[in-house]
Amino acid sequence: MSQNIINGLCRTFIRKSLILFAFTFLCYEISDAQLQRERADTGPDYVEIFPATANAGLSTVQITPKRNLNSTILHTFGLVKNGIEHFYGLDDGANTRLGLEYGISDRFSIGLGRMTFHKVVDLNSKYGLLKQTEDGQIPLSITIKMASSVTNLSGLEFSDRLNYQAAIMLARKFHRISLQASPMITYFQRTTGQNYHRLFGIGLIAAYKINDRFSVSTELLPVLGNRNPGTHTNMALSLNIDTGGHLFQIFFTSSQWHNEPYIMANNVDQFLNGEFRFGFNIHRIFGL
């Protein structure tokens, strides 16, 4: 492939990514201008619905605060049912994702991540349309997520390596219980076999706050309509531990993948049939 063709494909990827993020940037600018005109001396107290910007495998409505950097380390291992010979999956190799998210404002963040499987690099953004308030004036939080990713697997044209995702996350906290529903769509430029380019799903998260340090949560990600052959709904159960400086999420999950498009497209295991694996996430926020 000539250098001109490679440069052209790179420009195409950059152009599409910029278009993908343009909507969220526009929403941010409009909202920020309105807030500057209408901001009162004291603002409402907002509800922290979830302890982190992601649950075991799904994004949450939480957004990294303004001028803060959230670093994440995500791991999933092999199936527990493989037994002691594989040390219950820990010897079977981990899929790791390293990520960074930066808060442009308290409503808008951008992020970058790299996943081991398929050598995926992803760009993502979140914009908070609404945030639940303590006084009940705003009863729920609504966040838009948009993302684009590219795999570095060899043997593919650059344009065939791309994937896009859009999701709207709706969540509410009822005292100690938090609930979230996230309708989403993902599109793969290139598929193999009978796999589909376009997948629809709805991410579901439920969490219970035990105290200021501990909470438990569960999540489901069913695919709606057409799904890739042999794939199943992802499920996870998580224990979340807030140490003050770090948030640790220790969980069992059916999927070894780390972001929604690849979970929807590739999860072949069934949690309730004993096909689950151990995983953990580490979140650390730095004030800048």
C-alpha positions in Angstrom: 0.0 0.0 0.0 1.5 3.4 -1.0 2.1 6.1 1.4 -0.5 8.3 -0.2 -3.2 5.7 0.4 -2.2 5.2 4.0 -2.3 9.0 4.5 -5.7 9.1 2.9 -7.1 6.4 5.2 -5.7 8.2 8.3 -7.3 11.4 7.2 -10.6 9.5 6.8 -10.4 8.0 10.3 -9.6 11.4 11.8 -12.5 13.1 9.9 -15.0 10.5 11.0 -13.9 10.7 14.6 -14.2 14.5 14.5 -17.7 14.2 13.2 -18.6 11.7 15.8 -17.5 14.0 18.6 -18.8 17.2 17.0 -22.3 16.7 18.4 -21.1 16.4 22.0 -18.8 19.4 21.7 -21.6 21.5 20.3 -23.9 20.5 23.2 -21.2 21.4 25.6 -20.7 24.9 24.1 -24.4 25.7 24.0 -25.0 24.4 27.5 -22.0 26.2 28.9 -23.1 29.5 27.4 -26.6 29.0 28.9 -25.2 28.2 32.3 -23.0 31.3 32.3 -26.1 33.4 31.7 -28.4 31.7 34.2 -26.0 30.4 36.9 -27.2 31.4 40.4 -24.9 32.2 43.3 -25.3 28.7 44.7 -26.1 25.6 42.6 -28.0 22.5 43.5 -26.4 19.5 45.2 -26.1 16.7 42.6 -26.6 13.0 43.4 -23.6 10.6 42.9 -25.5 7.7 41.4 -22.6 5.3 40.9 -19.1 5.3 42.5 -17.3 5.3 39.1 -17.6 6.2 35.5 -17.9 2.5 34.6 -19.3 -0.7 36.3 -17.7 -4.1 35.6 -18.0 -3.7 31.8 -20.6 -1.0 31.1 -20.3 2.8 31.3 -22.3 4.7 33.8 -23.8 8.2 33.8 -21.0 9.4 36.1 -18.6 11.9 34.4 -15.1 12.7 35.4 -15.2 16.1 37.2 -13.8 19.2 35.7 -9.9 19.4 35.5 -9.7 15.8 36.9 -7.9 12.9 35.2 -9.4 9.4 35.8 -7.0 6.6 35.1 -8.4 3.0 34.8 -6.9 -0.4 34.7 -9.3 -3.2 33.7 -8.6 -7.0 33.8 -10.5 -10.1 33.0 -9.2 -13.7 33.0 -10.2 -17.2 31.8 -13.2 -19.2 32.9 -13.4 -20.2 36.5 -14.8 -23.6 35.6 -11.5 -24.6 34.0 -10.5 -25.6 37.5 -7.4 -25.8 39.6 -5.2 -26.9 36.7 -5.7 -23.4 35.2 -5.9 -21.8 38.7 -9.6 -21.1 38.0 -8.9 -19.1 34.9 -6.1 -16.9 36.2 -3.5 -18.9 34.2 -5.4 -18.5 30.9 -4.3 -15.0 30.1 -5.9 -11.6 30.8 -7.5 -9.1 28.6 -6.3 -5.7 29.8 -7.6 -2.2 29.1 -5.7 0.9 30.2 -7.6 4.1 30.0 -7.6 7.8 30.7 -10.6 10.2 31.0 -10.3 13.9 31.4 -13.1 16.3 32.6 -13.4 19.3 30.3 -16.2 20.4 32.6 -18.4 18.8 35.2 -20.7 17.8 32.3 -18.3 16.9 29.6 -15.4 14.5 29.4 -13.2 12.8 26.8 -11.3 9.5 27.1 -8.7 7.3 25.5 -8.1 3.6 26.0 -6.1 0.6 24.7 -7.4 -3.0 25.0 -5.2 -6.1 24.6 -7.6 -8.3 22.6 -7.7 -7.2 19.0 -5.3 -4.4 19.9 -8.2 -2.0 20.1 -7.6 1.8 20.7 -10.8 3.7 21.5 -11.7 7.4 21.8 -14.8 8.2 23.8 -16.7 11.2 25.1 -19.6 11.8 27.6 -21.9 14.7 27.9 -24.4 15.0 30.8 -27.7 16.4 29.7 -29.3 16.2 33.1 -28.0 15.4 36.6 -30.2 14.2 39.4 -30.4 16.7 42.3 -30.7 16.1 46.0 -33.9 18.3 46.2 -35.7 16.2 43.6 -36.1 19.1 41.1 -34.3 16.9 38.6 -35.4 13.3 39.2 -32.8 11.5 37.1 -29.5 11.8 35.3 -29.1 11.5 31.5 -25.7 11.2 29.8 -24.8 10.7 26.1 -21.8 8.6 25.2 -20.2 8.6 21.8 -17.1 6.5 20.9 -15.0 5.4 18.0 -12.4 2.6 18.1 -9.9 1.0 15.7 -8.2 -2.4 15.9 -4.5 -2.7 15.0 -4.9 -6.3 13.7 -2.7 -6.9 10.6 -4.2 -7.9 7.3 -7.0 -5.4 7.3 -7.5 -2.2 5.4 -7.5 0.8 7.7 -11.2 1.6 7.0 -12.2 -2.0 7.8 -10.8 -1.7 11.3 -13.2 0.9 12.6 -16.1 0.7 15.0 -18.6 3.3 16.2 -20.9 3.5 19.2 -23.6 5.8 20.5 -25.5 5.4 23.7 -27.9 7.3 25.9 -27.7 6.5 29.6 -30.7 7.1 32.0 -30.2 6.6 35.7 -31.8 7.3 39.1 -30.8 6.7 42.7 -33.5 5.7 45.2 -31.9 6.1 48.6 -29.3 3.2 48.5 -30.4 1.7 45.2 -29.2 2.9 41.8 -30.7 1.9 38.5 -29.5 2.6 35.0 -30.8 1.7 31.4 -28.6 2.4 28.4 -30.1 2.0 24.9 -27.1 1.8 22.5 -26.1 1.1 18.9 -22.8 0.0 17.6 -21.5 -0.3 14.0 -18.6 -2.4 12.7 -17.1 -1.4 9.3 -16.1 -5.0 8.6 -17.4 -8.3 9.9 -16.7 -11.9 9.3 -18.9 -14.9 8.6 -22.6 -14.2 9.4 -21.8 -11.5 11.9 -23.8 -8.2 11.6 -22.4 -4.8 11.0 -25.0 -3.1 13.2 -26.0 -4.2 16.7 -28.6 -2.8 19.0 -28.5 -3.4 22.8 -29.6 -2.1 26.1 -27.3 -2.0 29.1 -28.8 -2.5 32.5 -27.1 -1.8 35.8 -28.4 -2.1 39.4 -26.4 -1.2 42.4 -26.9 -1.2 46.2 -24.8 1.0 48.5 -24.0 -0.9 51.7 -22.1 2.0 53.3 -19.7 4.8 52.4 -17.0 2.2 51.4 -18.8 -0.8 50.0 -21.5 -1.4 47.3 -22.6 -4.3 45.2 -23.8 -4.2 41.6 -25.0 -6.3 38.7 -25.2 -5.7 35.0 -26.8 -7.2 31.9 -26.2 -6.3 28.2 -28.8 -8.1 26.0 -28.6 -7.6 22.3 -32.0 -6.6 20.8 -33.0 -8.0 17.4 -30.3 -9.6 15.2 -27.2 -10.9 17.1 -24.1 -12.6 16.0 -24.3 -16.4 15.9 -23.3 -18.2 19.1 -23.2 -15.0 21.2 -25.2 -14.5 24.5 -26.2 -11.8 26.9 -23.4 -10.6 29.1 -23.9 -10.7 32.9 -21.7 -9.5 35.8 -21.8 -9.4 39.6 -19.5 -6.9 41.3 -18.2 -5.8 44.7 -17.1 -2.1 44.7 -14.7 -0.9 47.4 -14.0 2.8 47.8 -10.7 3.4 49.7 -10.8 7.2 49.4 -8.0 7.3 46.9 -8.9 4.4 44.7 -12.1 2.5 43.7 -11.6 -1.2 43.3 -14.2 -3.3 41.5 -13.9 -7.1 42.0 -16.4 -9.1 39.9 -17.4 -12.2 38.1 -18.5 -11.7 34.5 -19.4 -13.9 31.5 -17.5 -11.7 29.0 -13.8 -11.2 28.7 -14.2 -8.0 26.7 -14.1 -4.5 28.1 -16.3 -2.1 26.1 -19.8 -2.4 25.0 -19.4 -2.9 21.2 -17.0 -5.9 21.7 -19.1 -7.3 24.5 -22.2 -7.3 22.3 -20.3 -8.7 19.3 -18.2 -11.4 20.9 -19.5 -12.7 24.2 -20.1 -16.5 23.8 -20.4 -17.5 27.4 -23.5 -17.8 29.7 -23.1 -16.7 33.3 -26.0 -18.8 34.6 -24.6 -21.9 33.0 -21.4 -21.5 35.1 -19.5 -19.8 32.3 -18.0 -16.8 34.1 -14.6 -15.5 34.9 -12.9 -13.4 37.6 -12.0 -9.7 36.8 -11.1 -6.5 38.5 -11.1 -2.8 37.7 -9.0 0.0 39.4 -10.1 3.6 39.2 -7.9 6.5 40.4 -8.8 10.2 40.0 -6.1 12.9 40.0 -6.9 16.6 40.4 -5.0 18.7 37.8 
